[in-house]
Amino acid sequence: MAFILGPRQAGKTWIARNLAPGVVYFSWDAPEDRRLILAGDRELAERAGLYRLAATPPVVVFDELHKFARWKDFLKGFFDTWEGRCRVVVTGSAALDAFSRGGDSLMGRYFLWHCHPLAWAEVLADPEGAGLDDEDAVWHQYETLGGFPEPFLRRDQAFWRRWRALRWKQLFREDVRNLTASLDLDRIETLGHLLLEQATGQCTWASLANPLQVSQDTLRRWVSLLESLYTIFLLRPWSTNVSRSLLKEPKVYFSDWSWVADRGARAENLVACQLRAQVSLWQDEGRGEFGLWYLRDKDGREADFLVSRGGLPWLVLEVKASETRLSAGFLHMAKQVGAPHNFQLVCDLPDVKADPFVQGPAPLVVPLRTFLRTWNLG
């Protein structure tokens, strides 16, 4: 089976329904589909045509199945019975293991795939769909409206504001409620606003717990809840000592960078999302061991990102909105780490038709769009 996970409205259902001709789609939110799932395998198999000989096994999609209390037992039974006659895809807005309520393990029966907002390289790959008559204008819309397909493709500020407000409400009034028995929905939503104010900065647990009047243990549970909903993600500082790294404060980023008001922070958050998407793709494909971190030493010198490959530093990045002078902290950290690629990415510089990865390890100022168009495993 393939589990497609990712934030709400990132395009998981669209991808699943367009994987192959004749996809058989079941949604737990549809009453008739829910009745079939509860009725057991036989009626589902009839609907999916699994009793008929087929040249190509059909793709059976289960959407939002995690809302079913016994979803793990159901999937195990269905897959073990029909594995040879179909391909099974399961989608969910939250990490499916967050809904585990006992039952047999699904280990060995599925692989995870992660869906993220549109990458800039994906936008460039479909110029007709993206409307790339004016690449600079499209980039501006991408930077400000975010990479979620619906608001980006509409490119309507009024629609984006309404969509953003509705998505925020759905997250904190529906998704959070479905994941937890906590009655503190208001305070969890307030935590969301506090984290937004600290986006791209270090998350100090005490500074968040005190205004919410909760313990740090409760705060960490709420932060983990927002992580499982793919609303935020945390980056830890790079260290060869894993336990030491875990003790340090993480930095917080949002899956929707358009929520971040400050332009410099928004540019950094945009890059964090792109890096995370690519790193998770490489891991999902089994192409190696990759990690995403930030760099900071005891004197406060830092660089925004480090991408590790095979447990070793591979890429160090600093992100600026318009500053082209190399950051002193970035230069120091790049020298200390010794990665083969070291770039300061500048949002306002025009794209250059060149590959920065062939330039060697010396720190280099690179237009952000050029990096997002060209970066790969080399």
C-alpha positions in Angstrom: 0.0 0.0 0.0 1.0 3.6 -0.4 0.1 6.2 2.3 0.0 9.7 0.9 0.3 12.2 3.8 0.5 16.0 3.9 -1.3 19.2 5.0 -4.9 19.8 4.3 -5.6 21.0 0.7 -2.1 20.3 -0.6 -3.6 18.1 -3.4 -3.5 14.5 -1.9 -6.9 13.6 -3.1 -6.4 15.0 -6.6 -3.1 13.0 -6.9 -4.7 9.8 -5.7 -7.7 10.1 -8.0 -5.4 10.7 -11.0 -2.8 8.0 -10.4 -4.3 5.8 -13.2 -7.4 5.5 -15.4 -10.4 4.0 -13.6 -9.3 4.7 -10.0 -11.9 3.3 -7.6 -12.3 6.0 -4.9 -13.9 5.6 -1.4 -14.1 8.5 1.1 -15.0 8.0 4.7 -16.8 11.3 4.5 -19.3 10.1 1.9 -22.2 8.2 3.7 -22.5 5.5 1.0 -18.8 4.8 0.9 -18.8 4.7 4.7 -21.6 2.1 4.6 -19.6 0.0 2.2 -16.5 0.2 4.4 -18.4 -0.8 7.5 -20.2 -3.6 5.6 -16.9 -5.4 5.0 -14.7 -6.6 2.1 -17.3 -8.3 -0.1 -19.3 -5.2 -1.1 -16.2 -3.1 -1.5 -14.7 -5.8 -3.7 -17.8 -5.9 -5.9 -17.8 -2.1 -6.3 -14.1 -2.1 -7.1 -14.4 -5.0 -9.6 -12.0 -7.2 -7.8 -13.9 -10.3 -8.7 -13.3 -9.6 -12.5 -10.2 -10.7 -14.3 -8.2 -7.5 -15.3 -5.1 -6.9 -17.4 -4.0 -4.2 -14.9 -4.9 -4.3 -11.2 -7.2 -1.4 -10.4 -6.1 1.3 -7.9 -8.4 1.5 -4.9 -8.2 4.7 -2.9 -9.4 5.2 0.7 -9.6 8.9 1.6 -9.9 10.2 5.2 -10.0 6.6 6.4 -8.2 7.5 9.7 -11.6 8.8 10.9 -12.7 5.2 11.2 -11.9 3.9 14.7 -10.8 0.5 13.4 -9.0 1.7 10.3 -5.8 -0.3 10.9 -7.7 -3.6 11.3 -9.8 -2.9 8.2 -6.8 -2.1 6.1 -4.8 -5.1 7.2 -7.7 -7.4 6.4 -8.5 -5.8 3.1 -4.8 -5.8 1.9 -4.1 -9.3 3.0 -7.2 -10.6 1.1 -6.9 -8.5 -2.1 -3.2 -7.7 -2.3 -2.8 -9.5 -5.7 -5.8 -8.0 -7.3 -5.5 -4.3 -6.7 -3.2 -1.5 -5.6 -4.2 0.3 -2.4 -3.7 4.0 -1.8 -4.6 5.7 1.5 -4.6 9.5 2.0 -4.9 11.6 5.1 -4.3 15.2 6.3 -2.7 14.1 9.5 0.0 11.5 10.2 -2.1 8.3 10.2 -0.2 6.7 13.0 -1.5 9.5 15.2 -4.9 7.8 15.0 -3.6 4.4 16.2 -6.1 2.8 18.6 -4.6 -0.7 18.9 -5.0 -3.6 16.5 -2.5 -5.5 14.4 0.5 -3.7 13.0 0.6 -2.7 9.3 4.4 -2.9 9.3 5.7 -4.3 6.0 2.4 -3.6 4.2 2.9 0.1 3.2 5.3 2.8 2.2 4.8 6.5 3.1 4.8 9.2 0.5 4.5 12.9 1.5 2.6 15.6 -0.4 3.8 19.2 -0.1 2.7 22.5 -1.5 3.8 23.2 -5.1 7.6 23.6 -5.5 8.9 26.4 -7.8 10.4 23.8 -10.1 6.9 22.2 -10.5 5.5 25.6 -11.4 8.3 26.1 -14.1 7.6 22.6 -15.4 4.0 23.5 -16.4 4.3 27.0 -17.9 0.8 26.7 -19.5 -0.9 25.7 -16.3 1.0 28.3 -14.3 0.4 31.1 -16.7 4.0 31.9 -17.1 3.7 34.8 -19.5 5.5 37.0 -16.9 7.7 34.9 -14.7 8.5 37.7 -12.4 4.8 38.3 -11.7 4.2 34.6 -11.2 7.1 34.5 -8.7 5.7 37.4 -6.8 2.3 35.6 -6.5 4.1 32.4 -5.5 6.0 34.2 -2.8 3.0 36.0 -1.4 0.1 33.6 -1.9 2.0 30.4 -1.1 2.2 27.1 -2.9 -1.1 25.5 -2.1 -2.7 24.8 -5.5 -6.1 26.5 -5.2 -5.1 30.0 -4.1 -1.9 30.0 -6.2 -3.6 29.1 -9.4 -6.5 31.5 -8.9 -4.1 34.4 -8.1 -6.9 36.4 -6.5 -6.0 38.3 -3.3 -9.6 38.4 -2.1 -10.1 34.7 -2.6 -6.7 34.0 -0.9 -7.7 36.0 2.2 -11.0 34.1 2.5 -9.4 30.7 1.8 -6.7 31.4 4.4 -9.2 32.4 7.1 -11.4 29.3 6.4 -8.4 27.0 6.4 -7.2 28.4 9.7 -10.7 27.9 11.2 -10.9 24.3 9.8 -7.5 23.5 11.3 -8.2 24.7 14.8 -11.9 23.9 15.0 -12.2 20.7 13.1 -8.8 18.9 12.7 -7.6 19.6 16.2 -10.9 18.6 17.7 -10.8 15.3 15.7 -7.3 14.5 17.0 -7.7 15.3 20.6 -10.2 15.1 23.5 -8.8 18.4 24.8 -11.3 21.2 25.5 -8.6 23.8 25.2 -9.2 24.6 21.5 -9.0 28.4 22.2 -5.6 28.1 23.8 -4.3 25.7 21.1 -5.4 28.3 18.5 -3.7 31.0 20.5 -0.5 28.8 20.4 -0.9 28.9 16.6 -0.8 32.7 16.6 2.2 32.8 19.0 4.1 30.3 16.8 3.3 32.4 13.8 4.9 35.4 15.5 8.0 33.3 16.1 8.1 31.7 12.6 11.7 31.0 11.5 12.9 31.8 15.1 13.9 29.5 17.9 11.0 28.1 19.9 11.6 28.8 23.6 9.2 26.6 25.5 9.0 28.7 28.6 8.1 31.9 26.6 5.2 30.0 25.0 4.0 28.1 28.0 3.8 31.1 30.4 1.3 33.3 28.4 -0.9 30.2 27.8 -0.7 29.2 31.5 0.1 25.6 30.8 3.1 23.3 31.7 5.9 22.8 29.2 4.9 19.2 28.9 1.4 20.2 27.8 2.9 22.8 25.4 5.1 20.1 23.8 2.0 17.9 23.3 0.2 20.7 21.6 3.1 21.5 19.4 3.4 17.8 18.4 -0.3 17.9 17.6 0.2 20.8 15.2 3.2 18.9 13.7 1.1 15.8 13.1 -1.5 17.9 11.2 1.4 19.2 9.0 0.6 22.8 10.1 4.1 23.4 11.4 7.5 21.6 11.3 10.5 22.0 13.6 14.2 22.0 12.7 16.8 21.0 15.2 20.4 22.4 15.3 23.0 20.3 13.5 25.3 18.4 15.8 27.2 15.2 15.6 26.0 14.5 19.1 22.3 13.6 18.6 21.3 13.8 22.3 22.9 17.3 22.6 21.0 18.5 19.5 17.7 17.3 21.0 18.2 19.4 24.1 18.5 22.6 22.1 15.6 24.8 21.1 14.2 24.0 17.7 13.2 26.6 15.0 9.6 26.6 13.9 8.3 26.9 10.3 4.8 26.8 8.8 3.8 24.6 5.9 2.0 27.6 4.4 4.6 30.4 4.2 2.0 32.9 3.0 0.9 33.1 6.7 4.2 34.7 7.6 3.9 38.5 7.5 7.5 39.6 7.6 9.0 39.3 4.1 12.5 38.2 5.2 11.0 35.5 7.5 8.6 34.5 4.8 11.4 34.0 2.3 13.3 31.8 4.8 10.1 29.9 5.5 9.5 29.4 1.8 13.0 27.9 1.4 12.5 25.7 4.5 9.3 24.3 2.8 11.1 23.6 -0.5 14.1 21.9 1.3 11.8 19.8 3.4 9.7 18.7 0.4 12.8 17.6 -1.6 14.5 15.9 1.3 11.4 13.9 2.2 11.0 13.0 -1.5 14.6 11.6 -1.6 13.9 9.7 1.5 10.5 8.4 0.3 12.2 7.2 -2.9 14.9 5.4 -0.9 17.7 7.5 -2.4 19.7 7.8 0.8 19.8 9.2 4.3 19.1 12.9 4.3 18.4 15.5 7.1 17.4 19.1 7.4 18.9 21.2 10.2 20.0 24.7 11.1 23.4 25.9 12.3 24.1 27.8 15.5 27.2 28.0 17.7 27.5 29.0 21.4 28.5 32.5 20.3 25.2 33.0 18.5 26.7 32.8 15.0 24.3 30.9 12.7 23.3 29.8 9.2 19.7 29.2 8.3 20.0 25.6 6.9 22.2 22.6 6.6 21.2 19.6 4.5 23.0 16.4 5.5 23.6 13.5 3.2 24.7 10.1 4.6 25.1 11.7 8.0 27.6 14.3 6.7 27.1 18.0 5.9 26.3 18.4 2.2 24.7 21.9 1.7 24.8 25.1 3.9 22.4 27.9 3.1 21.7 31.4 4.2 18.5 33.2 3.0 18.1 36.9 2.5 15.4 39.0 0.9 17.7 41.5 -0.8 21.1 41.6 0.9 23.9 40.4 -1.4 26.8 40.9 1.0 27.8 37.6 2.4 26.7 37.2 6.0 29.5 36.9 8.5 27.7 34.2 10.5 27.1 32.2 7.3 30.8 32.5 6.3 32.0 31.3 9.7 29.6 28.4 9.8 30.3 27.3 6.2 34.0 27.3 7.1 33.4 25.3 10.3 31.2 22.7 8.7 33.1 22.1 5.5 30.1 21.2 3.3 30.8 20.9 -0.5 28.1 23.5 -1.3 27.6 26.8 0.4 25.1 29.4 -0.9 23.6 32.6 0.3 20.2 32.8 -1.5 18.8 36.2 -2.3 15.1 36.5 -3.1 15.2 39.7 -5.1 18.0 38.7 -7.6 16.8 37.8 -11.1 17.2 34.2 -12.2 20.5 33.3 -13.8 20.8 30.4 -16.3 23.6 28.7 -14.6 24.1 25.8 -12.2 25.6 26.9 -8.8 26.4 23.3 -7.9 29.3 23.1 -10.3 31.1 26.2 -8.7 32.9 24.4 -5.9 32.7 24.8 -2.1 33.6 28.5 -1.9 30.6 30.5 -0.5 28.5 31.9 -3.4 25.6 34.4 -3.7 22.9 32.7 -5.7 19.5 34.0 -6.8 16.8 32.1 -4.9 14.9 31.2 -8.1 18.1 29.8 -9.7 18.7 27.6 -6.7 15.1 26.4 -6.6 15.2 25.6 -10.3 18.5 23.7 -10.2 19.2 22.1 -6.9 19.5 18.3 -7.0 21.7 15.5 -5.8 24.5 16.3 -8.2 
